[in-house]
Structures are given as C-alpha cells and as structure tokens.
C-alpha cells in the first residue's frame, strides 16, 4: 500500500509503517530548515522512539486519522488564529 509517499510492507507491522512515515516527515522538515538544533533533534528522536516502543508494546492509545483530523482546531472552527 502506498500512502503519502511511504511504501508499507504487505505484512509489515504498524510500527514499521510509522517509522517510515516518521523518517519521511523528518526529511521534509529538514529540507525546510537551515541549521539543525542538535539538542532538539535528539529530543525529537527520543520522543519518536518512545512512541514507537509504545505502539510495538500495544500500550499506545491511538485514534483513527479521520478522528484526529476532524478534531484539529482549524477544522472544527476553534482555531484562535481565525
């Protein structure tokens, strides 16, 4: 299955798919930045690792993308910038 530029293995785990998406997101963000803050990069890497470990262990609380997307402030009319 191809989704947002990520190729998920047919029998791959959800965490494999998330790792691939996280790597793609990281590359996109990096392409927008000039200098990389090493401390921030390390902190984000640790946070991503923690979250992926929770997914692998089955302890992560997840919600469907459609629900997450609909709860975004700009989509629900709660955006303070609007």
Protein Blocks (a to p, Z undefined) as FASTA:
>chain_A
ZZehiacdfkbcfklmmmmmmmmmmmmmmmmpmbdcfklmmmmmmmmmmmmmmmmnopac
cddfklmmmmpmklnopafkZZ
